[in-house]
Amino acid sequence: MAKKTLEHLPDLKGKKVLVRVDFNVPQDAAGVITNDRRIRGAVPTIRALLDKGAAVIAMSHLGRPKGDPVKDKPFRMDRVAVRLGELLGCPVSKVDDSAGPLAKAAAQALKPGEVLVLENLRFHPGEQGGEESFASAIASLGDAYVNDAFGTCHRKDASMVAVPAALAGKPRVVGLLVQKELVILDRLLANPARPFISLLGGGKVSDKIGFIKALLSRVDLVLVGGAMSYTFLKAEGKNIGASRCEADKLDLARELLQLGAGRIHLPVDHLVVDALDRPETARVVEGEIPDGTIGIDIGPKTRELYASKIATAGTVVWNGPMGKFEDDPYSHGTRAIAQALAQCPGITVVGGGETAEAVEAFGLDTLIKHVSTGGGAFLEYVEGTPFAALAEIDDA
């Protein structure tokens, strides 16, 4: 998908550039940022624009505000602006508005080399509603638009679609982050190095139907873990004990198993517990899962088998953890897969979301060729879903 990039922007000296970033960072209950990966990801684009003599107006959503000023306080962009300033090494101002008079005044006062962060876009109902008047008010603040928020490219929010539409005739490009995502994903879909292996984990088969079908038309092997593996095993007639299972998706699982016959591998052993809150009962079982026990992670033989397959791969795409990795007793499967990808000489791609959080938590993200910033966007792009947000970006 050839889209114009920062290289195609005209002289930006004295210009104000609207940059849609993805600052939807994880926070604790008090609103303290617990992982700044998404903020760090936007820094190269912002810095490049500043180096061109522009002033930058950054905008993003954060969390799921409900319209209650007290309960929504943790979703204000103040901490994000502070962290962005620390990463850029320069002051970053923040305005308590996104499209009203306060935002307009702050944008007008902005000087070349300065950065302004707008208030959480979702504080305004027009953002998720795609409201044109809201989008027009934001569009009036800038002379150009940069989409550097791959993680929200699959959404039709005003800042993603209506704002660039309102800026038709002015430069509209993708930032360095989105540019990298598109280059890697297009290469992955067009001509992947083989063997092409996919790893699938996470909770639900139903969340990834289109993704799985798209992969099965391209990959040589699919290695399955996580809770979704129990639905597949149940569909094969295997006992899964009290493990999580989508009982209403067994026919779908059988269809996918038939579609990928000979290419879909399921776990051969499992870490099981008597109850999720009783890690002291954890033990490994081979084959079927006994009644009264819950599958919680792939077992050591499966880890070894999957790692041996990954070692031979030309391309590996991984989406979804292998187990309940957030709790250390159950993190071994996901960690083993992350280590296998880190050691793989082929092209290794992690598809955002929880999987990206896991590899970073293990300190292995820098050893993987590409860690996507989009979870849902990654899945939908691989499925072939057209993105309205990208349609509004100028073609190269």
N, C-alpha and C positions, 0 to 999 in steps of 0.2 A: 504494500500500500504506500505509494509514493506521495508524501505530503511535504509541504514546505517546512523548513526548519529554521533555526536561528541564523544560519548562514544566508538565508534568503531575505532577512530583514534589511530595510534601507537604513540610512543614517539615523541613529537614535538619539543623537545629542539633543538634550533638552526635551525629549519625548517622554511620555508616561506610558508604561506598559502594564496592562492587566495580565497577571499570571494566575491561572487556576492551578493550584497546587493541591496535594492530598496531605493535609495536616491532621487527618483523623487518627490521631495517635492514641494508643492505649493509656489509660489513667487508672490510678487507684481511687478509692471511695472519696478522697479529699480533692481529687482533681489533679494530683501530681503526676506528671508524665513518667511512665515506667519504661517506655522504649521510644527513642527519638529517631528510629530508622527512617521514617517517612520524611521527617524534617531534613535530615542529612541528605536524603535523596534529591531534594529540591535545590540544595545549595549551589551545585555547579551551574544550573540554568540561571538562577538569580545573580550569581556572581558574574557570569558572562554578560548579562544585560547591563549590569552596573559598569562593567569595563567598557561597554560601548557608549557610555555617557547617558544612559537612561535613568529614570526614576522608576521604581518597581512598586506596583500595588498588588500585593498577594492576597488571594481569597481562597477560602476553604470552608468545608463544614467540619463539625467536630461532634461526635456522639449522636444521640437521639434526643434532643431537647423536646420537652412537652408543652412549653408555653408558660411554665411557672417560673418566675424570676428567681425565686429562692432555690428551688430544686435544680434549676438549670445553671446555677452559678458555676459549677465545675466545668461547664462546657464553653465558658468564655475563652477568648483567644489570647488572653493576657500572658499566660505561661508559655504558650507557643511562640508568641512574639519575642519574649525574653530569650528563649532557647535559640530561636533563629538568629537573634543578634549575637549570641555567644558563638554560634557556629560560623557566622559571617565575619565576626571580628569588627562589627560596626553597629552603631545604634539602630534599632528598629522601632518605629513608632506604631502604636495601635490605636484605632478609633472605635468607639462604642457604637458603631453604626455600620451598615453595609451598603445602603442605597439612598439614605436620606441626606438632609442638609449638613449634618456633621461629617459624613463621608465625603461629600462634595467639597466642603471647606478644607478638610485635611488633604485631599488629593490636589486641590489647587495650590496649596501652600508647599507641596512637595518639590524639592529641588533635585537636580541631577545627582545621582550617586546615593540617593536616600531610598529607604524602604518603608512602606506603610502596609500594615496588616489590617484588613477589614474584620469587623466582628463576624462571628459564626453565621454563615449564610443561612443556616437552618433556623435561626431565630426569626426569620421572616417567612411567612407561609408561601410567599411567591417563589421561593427557591425550589422546593420539591413539586410545586404546582406548575413549574415552567412558565410562570407569569411574565408576559411580555413587558408590562410597564415596569416591573421590578428589574428585569433584564436591561431595559433601555436606560434606566437610571444608573446602573452599574457601568454599562457600555459608555456612557457619556463621560466617565472618569478617565478613560484611556485613549491613546492614539494607536494602539496595537494590542493584539491578544495572543497569549501563549498558553497552550494546553500542555501542562506538565503533570497531569493527574491521571495516570493510566488506571489507577485503582478505581476511578469513578467514570471511566470512558464508556462503560456499558449503561450508564444511567442517563436519563433525559432531563436532569435538573436544569434550572434556568441558567446557572453559571456554566454548564457544559454545552448547552445547545442554543438557547435563546440569546445569551450574551454575544457569542461570536456571530450569530445570525444578525444581530443588531449592528454589528461592526462590519458588515459586508462593505467592501470597497476599501477598507483599511487592512493592513497586514494581519493575517491570522495564521499562526504556525504552531508546530509542536515543539516542546522543549527537549532538552537532551535526554531526560528520563524516558519520555514517551517515544522519542526517536529510537533509543536503544531497544526498548521493548518491541517495537514494530519490526525492526531489522532482524532481531533474533527470532521472533515468532514466525515471521514470513519465511525465513530461511529454514526453520524447523518444519514448517508445513509443506514447503516446496521441495526440498531436496535434503532430507536428513541423512547424516552418515549412519551406516548400518553395521551391526544390528541396532535397531531402534527399539528401545525398551521403555515401557511406561510402568511406573509404580503408582498404585491407587490405594488410598487409605481414607480415613475419616469415618464419619458416622453413617451416612445414608447412600444407598445406591440411587435413590430417587433424585438426590441433589445433582447427580452427575450423569444422567441418562444420555443426554446429547453429547457430553464430553467423551464418555466411554465409547459410544458408537462412532464418533469422529476419529478417536484413536484407533479403534479396531480396523478402520479402513486404511491405516497407515503403518501401525507398529508391527514388529515381529514377535513381541512377547509382552504380556501384561502380568505384573506381579501384584497381588492383592493382599492388603492387610487391613488393620483397623476394624471397627465394628461392622463395616460393610461386608467383610469377609464371612461373617456369620450368616448373613442373609444368603450369600452364594452357597455356603456349605449346607444350609438348611434346604436350599433349592435342589441340591444334589442328593437329598435324603439322609444327610448326616445328622447325628445328634449334636446339638450345640448347647445343651444344658439350659441355664437361665440367661444365656448371653443375649445381648441386644439384637433384635431382628425385626426387619420390616415385613411382617407377615402378609401384608397386602401387596407386596412387590415380588413374591416368589416366582410368579409366572414371568415377570419381566426379567428377573435374574436368570431363569432358565433360558429365556430368549437370548440374553447376552452371552451366556455360556455356550449356547449353540452357535451363535454368530462368531464367537472367538474360539471355537473348538480347537484344542491342541495348543492354543497360544495363551490361555488364561491359567495361571498357576495360583493355587490357594495355599494357605499355611498348612504345613504338615504336623506342626506341634504348636502348643499354646501355653501362655502363662495364664493360670486361672486362679480365682479367689472364691472364697465362700460368700463374701460380701464386699462391696466396694470400699467400705470403711474398715476392713480387716486385712490390711496388707500382710500381717503375720501369717495368714493362711495361704499365701501365694505359693504356687508350685507348678511345675511343668508337666503337661500331659501330652502324649502323642496320639494322633488320630482323632477320634471323636471326643467331644467334651462331655464329661460325666454329668448326669442330672444333679441339680442343686449347686452347680458351680458356674461361675461367670468368666467368660473369656475377656481378658484385659489387655493382652499384648501378644505379639508373635513370639514363638519360642526360639531357643538357640539353634535348632536344626534349620528352621525356616530362615533365621537371620543368616546363617552360613550359606544356605542354598541361594538366597536372593543376592547376597554379596558376591557370590561366585559368578552369577549371571551378569551383574552390573560391571564386574571387572572386565568383561569381554565386549562391552557395549561401545558402539560408535556414538550413539546419542541416548541420553536418559532424560525422561521427563517425569517429575515426581510431584504429585498433588495429594495431600492428605496424610496425617500421621499414622503410624503403624499400631498405635495403642494410646492409652491415656498418659501421654508423655508429660503432662503438667505435673504429675505426681512422681517423684523420683523412683519409687519402687517399680513403677511401670514404664519407665522411659527407655529401657534397654533396646527395644526393637527399633524405635524411631532413631535413637542415637546410632545404632549399628548401620542403619540405612544411610544416615547422613555421613557417617565415616566412609562408607563404601563409595558414595558419590564423590566425596572429597578426594579419594584416591584414584578414581576412574580417569583414565587418560582421554576419554571421549568428551563430547559436548554434554554438559550436565546442566539441567534447567530445573529450578524449583518454582512451583506455581503459586507463590504468594500465600496469603492467609496464615493459618496455623502452621503450615509447613515451613514458611519463611521464618516465623517466630521461633520455631524449634531449632532450625539450623543455626540461627544467630545465638540462641541461648546456649547451644553446645560449642559456640566459638568456631564454627566450621563454615560460616557463610562466605568468607573470603576465599575459600578453597573450592568453591563451586562456581562454575563459569557464569551463571546468571541466576540471580534470585529475583523473581518478579515482584513488583510492588502491587500487583493486582491479584486478588483471589477470585472473586466472581468475574471480573473483567478477563482474567486469564482464561477461565473456563469457557466463557462465551466466545472469545476470539478464536480459540482452537476449534470450537463447534462451527465457526463460520458465520456467527451472527453479525450483521452489519451494525456499526456504531454510528448513531446519529451525531454524536459529538465529533467524530472524526470527519463526517461528511461536511461539517461546517468549516473545516480547516482547508486552506488553499492547497490545491493540487500542485505538485512540483512539475 
